Amino acid sequence: MTRNDTCAEVIARTLHKAGVRFAFGHPGGEVLELIDALERTGIRFVLTGHESTAAFMAAAVGRLTGIPGVCVATLGPGACNLVLGVGTACLDRDPVVAITARTSTERHHRSNKQNLPLIDLFTPITRWSVDLEGADVEDTVKTALSVAAGPPRGPVYLALPSDVAGKPAAGHGTADGTASPDSDVGHRTAHAPPPVPADEADLPRILSTLNGAESPVAVVGIAMDADRDAPAVRRFLRDTGLPYATTVQAKGIADELGDRFLGTIAPAAGEDRIIEWLQQSDCVLGIGFDPVEVSRLWHFDAPLQIVANAPVGFGTFTPPAACIGDVSALLGRIAEGYHGRCLWTTDDIGYLKARVDAVYHPPSAEGPAGMSPYHLVGALREALPEDAVVSSDVGAHKNVMGQRWRAPEPGTFLMSNGLSSMGYGVGAAMGAAMILPDRPVAAITGDGAFAMMVQELETIRRTGIAPLIVVLYDASLAVIKIAQQARNLPVTGVDFAPVDWVKVAEGFGIAAENVSTPDETRDAVSRWMRRREARVLVARVDERLYTGLKY
C-alpha cells in the first residue's frame, strides 16, 4: 500500500489480487469512488436492475469458482434491497462479499436520514459484518475474503462510510472489530470467526456403527468442497456399495447414473419414499449432510453419522456422531476400515426408484392448458448438453427439477434451497453466463419468479451474455394453489392475469418464442445451441399435471 492509496483503491486491489474480476450492483453517489477504483483495478462493475439480482449473481459466481462473489450497493434503500440476496447466500452456503455505503462519519450520529443500523441489519445473515473506517482496510478485506470462503462458506458484509472511500487508507487499527486510535466512530462488530478446527474424535464410533449396520444409506450434502471432494465421494460410494441419495444443492457430486443412486431429497417430488428408506436404515452416513436444506425433521430421529467440513448442528439438532475436517481424507479413512455388508439389493433400489417416479409422473404429457412440467423437464434435459449450467428457480417446478434433473458433475446445477428465494434462477444464470461465456447456461423459472426479475432482460442484453431462459407459463403460483386445495381452502391470491411474455421479452430486445409441446421445446433448444444468443422460451404448462407435490 502506497502512502496516497485511498480506501477504495485498497479494497479494489485486495479483491483483484484474490481473483475477483466482477462486482455486481446498483450504484448510488456514495459508492462512486469504489466503483471507479474497481474498474481501474480490472474488476468490471456490472450494473443490475435490482440489488437482489446483484447478490444472486455474486452468490452463483462464488459457488462456481470458490472465490467470493462481490456485490455493491449504496446506503439505505440500496443496502435493504441487497438483504434478500445476502440472506440467500447465508442459507445456501455461498461465498459472497457484500459492500454497501454507509452514512458519513460526520453525520452518522447526527442525522437519521437514510441512516439505518446496517451492521445490526446484516449481522444475523452473514458470517461477519464490519465497518470499514479507514484503518487496516487491506487486512480487513483479506479477512473478509477468507471468512466468506469458509468452511463454512457464506456472506460477509462490509459497510463503507461515504466520506471514507476517497480518503487515504490508514495503516493502523485492527481487522477484528476494534477501532483505530484516531477513529471517531468505533466499530460495532464481533471478532471475525476463527477457522473451523478439525474434530475426528467420533471417527471410531462412525466406523463401528457403519460396520455393524445391515441397511446403511448415505446422504450427500453441501458441507464440503464440491469440486475437490466429488471424486473421493464417488470413489467411496462405488467401493463400499452403499445406496445413496443427495440433497438438491449437492446434485452432481455423486454419480446420479449409478445403480445405487436412490434419488434426491430436501425437497424434491417423491422424496417421501426416499425418506422412508432413511428411517428404516440402521446407519445414515451423512457425507457433507447439512440440515439447512431440510424442511422436514426426519434427521432428528435418524442414526446420522456425519462427515463434513464444518459443524452442521443447529438449534436443538446435534447429530449422534460427527467428524469435521477434510471430507476426502475422512472418507478415505472410513473406506480403509469398512468391512460391513449392505442387505439392500438391486431389486430393492429399483423398486424404490419406480415408486418415487410414480408419485409425480403425470398420466399424460399434455393437458388442455399445456405440457406436463415432468415431460418438459425431461425434454430440456435431453436437449441441453452435459456441460450446460442450469439454474432452477423456486416454485412448483422446483420439486420436479430437484428429482428429475440429472446433474453430471458439480457446478452444473444451481438452486436456492436453504432460503428458497424466488427470482434466484435468472440471477444465478446471469452470474454463471458472465464467468462462463463459452458454456451453455439456462435458467428454468416459473412465470411468477420471472415477473420479479423481468427488468434483468435489459441487463442481459446490455452485457451481451447469452443465457436461455425457460419460463413455465401457467399464470399461477401453482405450488401455493396446490397447498390451498390440499387444505380445503379457497383458491385466493395465486392467479395472474394473462401476459404475453414473448412480446415483453422482445420489447427488451431479447428473442423469444412460445413452445407448447416437448418436441417444440427440444427443437427450440437445438436452435439456441446452434446460434447462441440470449433467448426466452415461454413454455405453456398445465398446472393440473403437477402430481404428487406437497407444500
Summary of the structure (lengths in Angstrom):
residues: 551
radius of gyration: 24.0
end to end distance: 53.8
largest distance: 72.1
contacts: 2077
relative contact order: 0.11
helix: 41%
strand: 19%
